[in-house]
Every structure is written in C-alpha cells, then in structure tokens.
C-alpha cells in the first residue's frame, strides 16, 4: 500500500509539479502547526489539522475512484481553499481578523461548486452511451443550481452546529435599527421599528441586567447567512456564464478548461494529482 502511494506521488510530481509541490508545502505547514497546537494543549485545533490533512487527499481520491483528471489550476485552488478555510480561517482566526475573509471563501466556493456541477453534467453530455444532448443554457443553469444547493446545505450545517454546539459559525452582525411585528404594542401584525440603537441589554435568570456594550443590536446570523448566499450566487453566476461559452465553442475556451475535469480513457489510471494537459 505504501509503495503504491509512493508511486502515485512520483507520478503526480512528474505530471503536475506545481500542484505536487504546493501539496507538500501545505502538508508540511499543517503538520508543524498540529505539533505546535498539541504542545500548547489546543487539541481541538489538532483535530482541525488532522481533518485538513484528510481533506488534502480528496482530489487524489476522486481522481482514482471516478477516473477523471483534475486540471492543475483546479487542484491548486482546492488545496489553497482548504488551507485558507481550516488553518488560516479557524486556527489563525482570519475570519475575525479580516472581515472579508469569509466573504472571499464563500464567493470562491460558489465558483468552484458551479465548476464541479458543470463538469458532472458535461461529462454525461459528452458520453457516447447516452442518447440525449443538453444545450449550453441548460448546462449553465444546472451548474448554477448545483452551486446554490451546496451553498444552502452548508448554511444548514452552520446553523445546526450553532444550535447544537454554540460554535457561532453563522457570525453575528451589529445593527442599529430593527423592525418586527413582535414589537407591535397592540400585539397585532404591524411591523414596529426601533432606530438609533446604541446598546443591547440582556437580563439574566436572576434578573440582573447586563449591558453588552456592542454599540447596537446583535443580529443572530441572519445577515451573515444572506451575505454568504449572495456571494455564492455571484460566484455561481460567473462560472455558469464561463461554462456556457465553453460549451458553445465546444471546449475551445482556455480559461474554463482549467477548472473542468476530463474523463480518462478506461485503460488509463490517473496519478495522485491533476494534469493540466493544455499549457495555454
């Protein structure tokens, strides 16, 4: 088994040296961080490092199992995305230190998921065993829907983790005005607003009021969820348009093919990484 993995790694380094070098660098960094977190007693971060190392293996696993060739560009972005989300985002607290870090990753996620959804349908569309042919518009729309579905499922997961384990994955937002029918003095269905909010005060079970000192009202995850879905929408639209013109020109687009996996012939076995066959 180990000899087979070494053979895969050698083949990967020969066919995709950039992706293989990046994988080795990121893997080394994650291992060093895991050791440091272990000696600091941060065992939750050690688990995140182990999870990251496992996720790094996904591109290779997908290539071997479903016999596709991931382009170098796509594989590099996937590796960087995993490292940015788990190591930089969670352990290095980039989600807090850089307000737009989460927005960037959700936009990229929308783009990548649209590319994956588009690839799955395009592979079927080009199969000689199937009798139907999908139009470029249909492929683009389905890629968009696939990406948005993944985005919604991820928000479901974040909400579930927040409710069960109080992780605050759906980051809160401070707002200065709210409107709700629950504030209607008559108890009816009339939205009643409160503006110029400068603080939020909560009362504990013992009746003690505590000022949160937030400078406004704390929105519990709603605006963050809508923002994440919106930027996912933008990423999905961008690639869906790119994919449309890629199919329209029947694979002549140089940019799109860097993100679209190709099916390998049945007799070929993919290496442990992608191979970008068109250097253009």
N, C-alpha and C positions, 0 to 999 in steps of 0.2 A: 504493500500500500504506500509506504513512504517513498519507495523507488519510483512508483507511478507518479506521485505528486512532484518529485524532483524532475521527472521527465516533462511533466506539464509545465513546470516553472521554466525549464530551459527552453522549451518550445515557445512559451509566451515571451520570454526575453528576446528571443530571436525574431519573432514575428511582430511584436508590439513593444519595443524597448522603452518608449516613453511611459506607457501605462504600467509596465512592469517595474520600472524604476520608481515611479510615484507610489505604487503599492508598497514597495519595500521601505521607502522613506516614511510613509504614513504608518505602516505597521510598526516600524521601529519607534516612532514617536509615541504611539499608543502604548506600547509595552513599557517604555520609560515612564510615562505618566501613570500607568497602572501600578508600577513598583513604588513610585513616589506616594501615590494615594494610599497604598497598602501600609506603608510605614507611618503615614500620617493618621491612620485609623479611619479613613474615609472609605469604608467598604462598599457603600452604595456607588461611589464613583469607580471603584474597582470593577463592580458588576457592569457599569456602563462601558468601561474599556473592553471587557470581555465580549459584551454584546457588539461593540464596534468591530472587533476583530472577526466575529462571526459574519456580520453584515458585509465586510470586505470580501468575503468568499462568495457572495451571491452571484456576481457577474460570471465567475468561472463555473459555478454550479449550474446556472441557467444555460450557458453555452453547451456544457457537456450533456445535460439532460434532454434539452429540446432541439439540439443540433442546429444552433444558429450562431452566427458570427457577429459579435458586437463591435461596431467601429471604435477605434481608439478614442475619438473625441467623446463619444457617449460614455465609455467606460471611465475615462478620466473625470468627467463631470460627476458621475455616480460616486466615485471614491471621494472626491472633494466634498460632495454634498453630505455624505455620511459623516465624514470627519468634522465638517462645519456644524452639523446639527448636534452630534453627540458629544464631541470633545470640546470644540470651541463654544458651542451654544450652551451646553449644560454644565460641564466641569469648569470652563473658564468664564462662565456667566456672560457670554457675549449677548445673550438675549436681553439682559438687563443693562449692560454697559453701552450697547449700541442699539438704540430704539428701532432701527430699520433692519436689524439682522434677521429677525423672524419674518418680516415682510419680504426680504430678498429670497429667503429659502422657500417660502410658500409660492412666490412667483416662479422660481425655478422648478419647484415641484409640479406646478400646473403645466409648464412647458414639457418636462420630461415625461409626465404621465400621458400627455397628449401624443408624444412621440411613440411611447410604448403601445398605446391603444391603436394608433395609426398603423404601426408595424404589424400588429397581430392581424388586423383586417387586410392589410396589403399583402401579407404572406398568403392568406387564404385566397385573395382576389387573383393572385398570380399562379395559383395551383392549377395544374392541368387536370387534376382529378375532379374538380368542381365544375358544374355546368353553368354557374351564374357569374356575372361580371358586375362589380359595383362601380358606380360613377364616382369621379373625383369629389363631387359635392357630398355624396353620401359618406365617403370615407372621412372627409374633413369633419362633417357633423358628428359622426360616431366617435371620432378621436376626441372631439371636444366633450361629448357626453361622458366618455370613459374617464377623462381627466377630472371633470367636475364631480363625478360619482366618487372617485378616490378621495378628492378633497373633502366631500361631505362625510364620508366614512371616517376620515381622520379626525374631523371635528367631533363626531360622535365619540370616538375613542378618547379625545381630550376631555370632553365633558364627563365621560364615565370615570376617568381617572381622578378628575377633580372632585366628583361626588363621593367616590369610594375611599380615596386616599388623601384628599385635600392637597393635591400637588400644585394647583394653580397653573395648569398648562394653558388654560384659556386666560391670558393675562388680563387683569382688571384695568379699567381706564377711569381717570378722574374727570368728571364733567361738572359744569356749573349751572345746568338747567335741566329739569326733568318735567315730564308731563305724564299723568297716569289717572285712569278712572278710579283707582283706589283712593285717590286724594279728594274725590268729589264729596263736599260736605253733606250733600243730600243723600249720599250712598247710591247714587244713580250711575248712569253710563256716560257721564260727561267728563271728558279729559280735563284735568285741572293741573295747571303748571306751577312750578316754583322756579324762580330765576335768581340769578346773582347769589348762588350758593357758595359760601366761603368755608364751610366746615361740615363734617359729619360727626354726629354724636351717637354712640350706641349705649344702651343700658343693659347691664349685666343682670343675671338672675337675682342677685341680691339688691337690685335697684340702684346700683352705683352707675352714674353717667360717666362715660369715658369719651373724651374728645380725641378723634383720630388724627387731627392736625394735617389733613390731606389737602386743604385749600379748596375743597369742593366735595361733590358727592361721588361715591365709589360705584361705578358701573361694574357689575359682576360678569365679565367675559363676553357680553353680547357684542359690543363694538369690535372687540378683537376678533371674534368669530366672523363677523360680516366683512371686516377688512381682509382676513385671511382668504375667505371665499372669493372676494373681489379680485385680489391679486392672482389667485389661482385661475380665475376667469380670464384675466389678461394673458397669462402665460399660455393657457389652453388655446385662446383665440390666435395668438401669434403663431404657434406651431401648426394649428389647423389650416391657417392661410398658407403657410410654407408647404405643408403637405399637399394641399390642393394643387398648387402649381407644380409640385414634384410629380404627381400622378398625371397631371395634364400634359407635361412634357415627357412622360414615361421614363422617369428616373434620370433625367439629364441635369437636374439641379445639383450643383456641387455642395451647397450648404446643407440641404436636407439629408443627403445620404450620409453625412457624418453622424446622424442621430438615428438612423433607421437600420436595424439589424437585418442581415441577409440569411436566408436559409442555405445551409450547406448541403452539398450532394450527399446522398445516403451513405456512400462509401467513405466519406471524409469524417474524421473525428476532430472537433475543434480543440485548440490548445487551451491553456488555462487562462486565456485572456482574449481580448478582441484583436482584430486585424483590419486595419483600415486600408483597403486594397486600392483605393483611388487617392493618390497623394495630393491631388488637386484640391 
